[in-house]
Amino acid sequence: MKNLPLYFLRSPPSLRLPVSAANSFLAHLSYFITLSLIGYGSLKLTKTRTSATPNDLNIFFTSVSAATVSSMSVVEMEVFSNFQLLIITTLMFLGGEVFLSAVSFQLSHRNKQTNHDIPRTAEFENESATVDELSISKSSFKVLGRIIIGYLLATNIGGACMIIIYLIMVPHARHVLEIKGINFITFSIFSTVSTFTNCGFIPTNENMIVFKKNSGLLIILAAEVLLGGCLYPVGLRLVIMAAAKVTGKKGWRYILKNDSAMGYSHLLSGVRCRFLAATAAGFIILQLIIFCSLEWNNSDGIWDGMNPYEKVVGSFFQVINSRHTGESVVDISLISPAILVVFLVMMYLPPYTTFLPLRTKEKASITTDGNDKRQHLVKFLTFSQLSYLAIFITLICISERDKLRNDPLNFTVLNIAVEVISAYGNVGFSSGYSCKRQVVADSTCRDAWYGFAGRWSAEGKLILILVMFFGRLKSFSMHGGKAWKLS
C-alpha cells in the first residue's frame, strides 16, 4: 500500500435542489438554519423532564447539533422529556445525509422529467436504440429512488425493532432505562436514527457507557454506524446487486452498469465500493490494534468488570465511532493522548476516503469563460480545510483565554482541538470536563455528563455552532485553498 496515493473523495452535496450551482450553498445553508430554528422553537415550547431548563443558547446549540448530526452536547440528555427526545429524533432524521440525498434525487429526477432531460448513456446513445431500451433507462431512475427510500426505512425500522427485541430479552439493559425513566421504545427509535444518521446522541447522560457490557446492543448499533455512514454506498450497491440477481430485471442491471449516469452521488462503481470497504476495514483494524494495545489494561478502570470478549466488542464499537458517529463506551478523557491524536485524524477524514491506485485527470487549461475564471479564482483563494480549523481553534482559544490560564488541566489546546475537529467532522467526541482537574478548586463545581463545550463561554459556543454548520457543508469548500499550498 506504500505506493498507493490517498485520495479524499469529496463527500458530495446531499440536497441538490433544482437551483443554480451559485445558489446551491445558500440552499443548503438555508435548509439547515431553518431546520435548526424550527427545532429550537419546538424544544423551547415544550417542557423538559426535570426542573433544570436549559437556557436559550444551549437549546439552540442542541437543535443545531441534532440538525447537523454533530451530537455536540452542552446539556445532559436526561433533561429532555420523552416528547422532546422525539423532536430531536426528527431533527436528526431530517438532517441525515441519506434522507437528504433521497429527497435531492427525487427532486432532481422530477426536474429532469419536466425538462425532458433524461440522460442517455453510452449503452443507448445509438440512434437505433429501441423504445424498450429507452424505457428501461427512464424507469431505472424511479427504481433507484425507491431503493434509496427502501434502504433508509428498512435499516431504521429494522434496527429499532432489533433493539426493542434485545431490550425485551435482556432485562439488565432494560432495567437501566427503567431506573432513568426513559421509555425503551423511544430509546430504541432515538438510538437507531441517531446512529444511522451518524449523529451520535443517546438519551442517557453517559451515552453508551452504561451499556458497555451489553455486547449485543453494541453490535446492532455498530452495524447501523457502518450502513448509514462510510459504507452506505457499499450497502446500497449490495442491495441493488441482490435485487438484480433475484428478479433478473434489466432495470436493476442497468443501474449497476450506469452508476455514474444515474446522477446519485452515493451510487459508486463496483471498483470504488471495493476500495472503500477495504479502506474502512483497514482504518478499523489499525485503530483497533492501537486502541487495544494502549488501553487493554487501562489504569483508570474504563474496563472494570468486563471480560475479554466484552473488551474486544467495546473497543471495536469505540473505534468505528471515531469516523463520524461519536458514540462512546469509555470516557474519552481517560484514554491515552496518542489515541486522541489517532481519533483526531479519523474525525478529520471525509466519509468516503479511500485508497485508489488510479489518479483522476485534472484539466490542464483554464477555460476563458468569465464565470469559469471567477469560480477558478474563488477555489484558489479559498482557505484549505486545515486553515479553517486552525482559525476556529485560535478564535476559541481567544474567547476562552481566561479559562486557559486559570484552569489549564481542563482547558488545554488539545482538548479544544478535539472539540473543534469533532464538530467539524460532525462526530460528537468530547474530552468532557472534570472538577477534580481544577488547579484552583471551586466548591460550586459539579461534574456533569455533557461535552467540554458545555463549560465554554457564550462566544465559544457560538463559534462552535458555526463550526458545526461549516462541517455539515464542508463539501463546498473541500477543493479550495490551492493558492495556500506550499510546494
C-alpha positions in Angstrom: 0.0 0.0 0.0 3.1 2.2 0.2 2.8 3.4 -3.3 -0.9 4.0 -3.4 -1.9 7.6 -3.1 -4.5 8.5 -0.5 -7.4 10.3 -2.2 -10.1 12.1 -0.3 -13.2 11.5 -2.3 -15.4 14.5 -1.9 -18.4 13.9 0.2 -21.0 15.2 -2.3 -23.6 17.7 -1.5 -26.8 15.9 -0.5 -29.5 18.4 -1.1 -29.2 19.2 -4.9 -32.3 21.3 -5.3 -33.2 22.5 -8.8 -31.3 25.7 -8.4 -28.2 27.0 -10.0 -24.8 26.0 -8.7 -24.2 29.5 -7.4 -27.2 29.3 -5.1 -26.6 25.6 -4.1 -24.6 26.6 -1.0 -27.3 29.1 0.1 -30.0 26.5 -0.4 -28.1 24.0 1.8 -27.4 26.6 4.5 -30.9 27.9 4.5 -32.2 24.4 4.9 -30.1 23.6 8.0 -30.7 27.1 9.6 -34.4 26.7 9.1 -34.4 23.2 10.5 -32.4 24.3 13.5 -34.7 27.3 14.2 -37.8 25.0 14.0 -36.1 22.6 16.3 -35.2 25.4 18.7 -38.8 26.7 18.8 -40.2 23.2 19.3 -37.8 22.4 22.2 -38.3 25.8 23.7 -42.1 25.5 23.7 -42.2 22.0 25.2 -41.5 21.1 28.8 -38.3 19.4 30.0 -38.4 16.3 32.1 -36.5 18.0 35.0 -36.7 21.4 36.6 -33.3 22.3 35.2 -34.4 24.0 32.0 -31.5 24.8 29.6 -31.1 28.5 28.6 -31.9 29.7 25.0 -28.4 29.4 23.7 -28.0 25.8 24.9 -31.3 24.9 23.4 -30.4 26.4 20.1 -27.0 24.7 20.3 -28.6 21.3 20.9 -31.0 21.9 18.0 -28.1 22.8 15.6 -26.2 19.8 16.9 -29.1 17.5 16.0 -29.9 19.1 12.7 -26.3 18.9 11.5 -26.0 15.4 13.0 -23.0 16.5 15.1 -24.1 15.4 18.6 -22.0 18.1 20.3 -23.5 18.4 23.8 -23.8 21.3 26.2 -26.7 19.9 28.3 -27.4 16.5 29.9 -29.6 14.4 27.6 -31.8 13.2 30.5 -33.1 16.7 30.9 -35.3 16.3 27.9 -38.7 14.8 28.1 -39.9 11.9 26.0 -41.7 14.3 23.6 -38.5 16.4 23.3 -36.5 13.3 22.5 -38.9 12.6 19.6 -38.4 16.2 18.4 -34.6 15.6 18.4 -35.1 12.3 16.6 -37.0 14.1 13.9 -34.2 16.7 13.6 -31.6 14.0 13.2 -33.6 12.1 10.6 -34.3 15.2 8.5 -30.7 16.3 8.8 -29.2 12.9 7.9 -27.3 12.5 4.7 -29.2 9.5 3.4 -32.6 11.3 3.8 -31.4 14.5 2.2 -29.8 12.6 -0.7 -33.1 10.7 -1.2 -35.0 14.0 -1.4 -32.4 15.5 -3.6 -32.5 12.6 -6.0 -36.3 12.6 -6.2 -36.4 16.4 -6.9 -33.6 16.1 -9.5 -35.4 13.3 -11.3 -38.7 15.1 -11.3 -37.0 18.3 -12.7 -35.3 16.2 -15.5 -38.7 14.7 -16.4 -40.2 18.1 -16.6 -37.5 19.3 -18.9 -37.4 16.0 -20.8 -33.7 15.8 -19.9 -33.3 12.1 -19.0 -29.6 11.4 -19.7 -28.7 8.8 -22.4 -25.8 6.6 -21.5 -23.3 5.1 -23.9 -25.3 1.9 -24.0 -28.3 3.7 -25.5 -26.6 6.6 -27.5 -27.0 4.7 -30.7 -29.8 6.0 -32.9 -31.1 2.5 -33.3 -31.9 2.2 -29.6 -35.3 0.6 -29.2 -38.2 2.1 -27.4 -37.9 -0.7 -24.8 -34.3 0.2 -24.0 -35.1 3.9 -23.6 -38.0 2.9 -21.4 -35.6 0.9 -19.2 -33.3 4.0 -19.0 -36.1 6.2 -17.8 -37.7 3.7 -15.4 -34.4 3.0 -13.7 -34.5 6.4 -12.1 -37.8 5.6 -10.4 -36.4 2.2 -9.4 -33.3 3.7 -7.8 -35.4 6.3 -5.9 -37.5 3.5 -4.4 -34.3 1.6 -3.5 -32.9 4.5 -1.6 -36.2 5.1 0.3 -36.5 1.4 1.0 -32.9 1.2 2.2 -33.5 4.1 4.5 -36.7 2.8 6.0 -35.5 -0.8 6.3 -32.3 0.0 8.1 -34.0 2.3 10.6 -37.1 0.2 11.2 -35.2 -3.0 11.3 -32.6 -1.5 13.6 -35.2 -0.1 16.0 -37.0 -3.5 16.1 -33.8 -5.4 16.8 -33.0 -3.0 19.7 -36.6 -3.4 21.1 -36.3 -7.2 20.9 -32.9 -7.0 22.6 -34.2 -4.9 25.4 -37.1 -7.2 26.0 -34.8 -10.3 26.1 -32.1 -8.7 28.2 -33.6 -7.4 31.5 -30.4 -5.8 32.6 -30.3 -3.3 29.7 -34.0 -2.5 30.1 -33.5 -2.1 33.8 -31.0 0.7 33.2 -33.6 2.6 31.2 -36.3 2.0 33.8 -34.1 3.5 36.5 -33.5 6.5 34.4 -37.2 6.8 33.5 -36.6 6.5 29.7 -39.2 4.8 27.6 -37.4 1.8 26.0 -39.3 2.2 22.7 -38.3 5.9 22.5 -34.7 4.8 23.3 -34.8 2.3 20.5 -36.1 4.6 17.9 -33.9 7.6 19.0 -30.7 5.5 19.2 -31.3 3.8 15.8 -32.0 7.1 14.0 -29.1 8.8 15.7 -26.7 6.0 14.9 -27.8 5.5 11.3 -27.5 9.3 10.6 -24.1 9.2 12.2 -25.2 11.8 14.8 -24.3 10.0 18.0 -26.8 11.4 20.5 -28.0 8.8 23.0 -30.9 9.5 25.5 -28.7 8.6 28.5 -26.4 11.2 30.1 -23.5 8.7 29.9 -24.0 7.9 26.2 -23.3 4.2 25.7 -21.0 3.9 28.8 -23.9 2.4 30.8 -24.3 -0.3 28.2 -20.6 -1.2 27.7 -21.3 -4.7 28.9 -24.3 -5.2 26.5 -22.2 -6.5 23.6 -25.3 -7.5 21.6 -26.6 -3.9 21.7 -23.2 -2.5 20.7 -23.1 -4.9 17.7 -26.5 -3.8 16.5 -25.6 -0.2 16.7 -22.2 -0.8 15.1 -23.9 -2.2 12.1 -26.1 0.9 11.9 -23.0 3.1 12.1 -21.5 1.4 9.0 -24.7 1.0 7.0 -25.6 4.7 7.4 -22.1 6.1 7.2 -18.9 5.4 5.3 -20.2 2.0 4.0 -23.6 3.4 2.8 -22.5 3.2 -0.9 -21.3 -0.4 -0.4 -24.6 -1.4 1.3 -26.7 0.3 -1.4 -24.8 -1.4 -4.2 -25.1 -4.8 -2.5 -28.9 -4.3 -2.2 -29.1 -3.5 -5.9 -26.9 -6.5 -6.9 -29.1 -8.8 -4.8 -32.3 -7.5 -6.3 -30.8 -7.8 -9.8 -29.9 -11.4 -9.2 -33.2 -12.3 -7.6 -35.5 -10.5 -10.0 -33.5 -10.7 -13.2 -35.0 -7.4 -14.3 -33.0 -5.3 -16.8 -33.6 -2.1 -14.9 -31.6 -3.3 -11.9 -28.7 -4.3 -14.1 -28.9 -1.0 -15.9 -28.4 0.9 -12.6 -25.3 -1.2 -11.8 -23.8 -0.7 -15.3 -24.5 3.0 -15.5 -23.9 4.2 -11.9 -22.4 7.5 -12.9 -25.2 8.3 -15.3 -27.9 7.9 -12.6 -26.9 11.2 -11.0 -26.9 9.9 -7.5 -23.6 10.8 -5.8 -23.7 8.0 -3.3 -24.0 5.3 -6.0 -20.4 4.4 -6.6 -18.9 2.0 -9.0 -18.1 -1.6 -8.0 -14.4 -0.8 -8.0 -14.8 2.2 -5.8 -17.0 0.3 -3.4 -14.4 -2.4 -3.0 -11.7 0.1 -2.3 -14.0 2.0 0.1 -14.8 -1.2 2.0 -11.1 -2.2 2.1 -10.1 1.3 3.3 -12.8 1.4 6.0 -11.8 -2.1 7.2 -8.1 -1.1 7.2 -8.8 2.0 9.3 -10.9 0.0 11.8 -8.3 -2.7 12.1 -5.5 -0.2 12.6 -7.4 1.7 15.2 -8.4 -1.5 17.0 -4.8 -2.7 17.2 -3.6 0.7 18.6 -6.6 1.1 21.0 -6.3 -2.4 22.4 -2.5 -2.2 22.7 -2.7 1.0 24.7 -6.0 0.7 26.6 -6.4 -3.0 27.3 -5.1 -2.6 30.9 -6.2 1.0 31.4 -5.3 2.1 34.9 -8.3 4.4 35.2 -10.7 1.4 35.2 -12.5 2.0 31.9 -12.9 -1.7 31.5 -13.8 -2.6 35.2 -15.8 -5.8 35.5 -15.6 -6.6 31.8 -14.4 -9.9 30.3 -12.1 -10.1 27.2 -15.0 -10.6 24.8 -16.8 -7.5 26.1 -13.5 -5.6 25.9 -13.0 -6.5 22.3 -16.6 -5.6 21.3 -16.3 -2.4 23.3 -13.0 -1.5 21.7 -14.5 -2.3 18.2 -17.5 -0.1 18.9 -15.3 2.7 20.1 -13.1 2.8 17.1 -15.8 2.6 14.4 -17.4 5.6 16.1 -14.3 7.7 15.6 -15.0 8.4 12.0 -18.4 10.1 12.2 -20.8 8.9 14.8 -19.2 9.8 18.1 -21.0 7.3 20.4 -18.8 6.1 23.2 -18.4 3.3 25.7 -15.5 4.9 27.6 -14.7 8.3 29.0 -12.6 9.9 26.2 -10.7 12.0 28.8 -9.3 8.8 30.4 -7.7 7.3 27.3 -4.2 7.9 26.0 -3.3 11.1 24.3 -1.9 9.0 21.4 -5.4 7.6 20.9 -6.8 11.1 20.9 -4.4 12.0 18.1 -5.5 9.0 16.1 -9.1 9.9 16.7 -8.4 13.5 15.5 -7.1 12.2 12.2 -10.1 9.8 11.8 -12.6 12.6 12.6 -11.0 14.9 10.0 -11.2 12.4 7.2 -14.1 12.7 4.8 -16.6 9.8 4.8 -15.6 8.3 1.5 -11.9 8.5 2.0 -10.3 5.6 0.0 -7.1 4.3 -1.3 -7.2 4.3 -5.1 -4.4 3.2 -7.5 -5.7 5.5 -10.2 -5.4 9.2 -10.3 -8.2 11.4 -11.6 -7.2 13.5 -14.6 -7.2 17.2 -14.0 -7.9 19.8 -16.6 -4.6 21.2 -18.0 -6.1 24.5 -19.0 -8.5 27.0 -17.8 -11.4 27.9 -19.9 -11.8 31.5 -21.0 -15.4 31.8 -19.9 -15.8 34.7 -17.4 -17.8 32.7 -14.9 -15.4 29.8 -15.0 -12.5 32.2 -14.4 -14.3 33.7 -11.3 -15.1 30.2 -10.0 -11.5 29.1 -10.5 -10.2 32.2 -8.7 -12.6 31.6 -5.8 -11.3 28.0 -5.5 -7.7 29.2 -5.4 -8.3 32.0 -2.8 -10.5 29.9 -0.5 -8.6 28.6 2.5 -7.9 24.9 3.0 -9.9 22.8 5.5 -6.9 22.7 7.9 -6.6 26.5 7.7 -10.3 27.0 8.7 -9.8 24.6 11.6 -6.7 26.5 12.7 -8.7 29.7 12.6 -11.6 28.3 14.6 -9.3 26.8 17.2 -7.5 30.1 17.5 -10.7 32.1 17.9 -11.9 29.7 20.7 -8.6 30.0 22.4 -9.1 33.7 22.4 -12.7 33.5 23.7 -11.6 31.1 26.4 -8.2 32.7 27.2 -9.0 33.3 30.9 -10.0 29.7 31.4 -6.9 28.5 29.6 -4.9 30.5 32.1 -6.8 29.7 35.3 -7.9 26.1 34.5 -5.0 24.7 32.4 -5.6 21.0 33.1 -9.1 21.1 31.6 -8.7 23.9 29.1 -5.8 22.6 27.0 -5.3 23.3 23.4 -5.6 19.5 22.7 -9.0 19.3 24.3 -10.1 22.4 22.4 -8.8 20.9 19.1 -10.7 17.6 19.8 -13.9 19.6 20.3 -13.5 21.7 17.2 -12.4 18.9 14.9 -15.2 16.7 16.3 -17.7 19.4 15.5 -16.2 19.9 12.0 -16.4 16.2 11.3 -19.9 16.1 12.8 -18.7 13.4 15.1 -19.5 14.3 18.7 -16.5 13.1 20.6 -15.6 15.2 23.6 -13.0 15.1 26.3 -15.5 16.4 28.9 -14.8 18.4 32.0 -13.7 17.3 35.4 -13.9 19.3 38.6 -11.0 17.2 40.0 -8.6 18.6 37.4 -9.1 22.2 38.5 -5.9 23.8 39.7 -7.9 26.2 42.0 -10.8 24.2 43.4 -14.2 25.6 43.0 -16.6 24.4 45.7 -19.6 25.1 43.5 -18.3 23.0 40.6 -20.4 19.9 39.7 -19.3 17.2 37.3 -22.0 16.8 34.6 -22.4 14.3 31.7 -22.1 16.7 28.8 -19.4 17.8 26.5 -16.5 20.0 27.1 -18.2 22.8 25.2 -20.8 23.0 28.0 -18.2 24.8 30.1 -17.3 27.3 27.4 -18.4 30.9 27.3 -21.4 32.0 25.1 -18.9 33.3 22.5 -17.1 30.0 22.4 -20.4 28.1 21.9 -21.5 30.4 19.1 -18.1 29.8 17.3 -18.7 26.0 17.7 -22.2 26.4 16.2 -20.5 28.0 13.1 -18.1 25.0 13.1 -21.0 22.5 13.0 -22.6 24.3 10.1 -19.3 24.6 8.3 -18.6 20.9 8.9 -22.0 19.9 7.5 -21.4 22.0 4.4 -17.7 21.3 4.0 -18.2 19.6 0.7 -18.5 23.1 -0.8 -15.0 24.2 0.3 -13.1 20.9 0.2 -11.3 21.7 -3.0 -10.4 25.2 -2.0 -7.1 26.6 -0.8 -4.9 25.7 -3.8 -3.1 29.0 -3.6 -2.1 28.4 0.0 -0.3 25.1 -0.7 3.4 25.5 -0.2 5.5 23.3 -2.6 
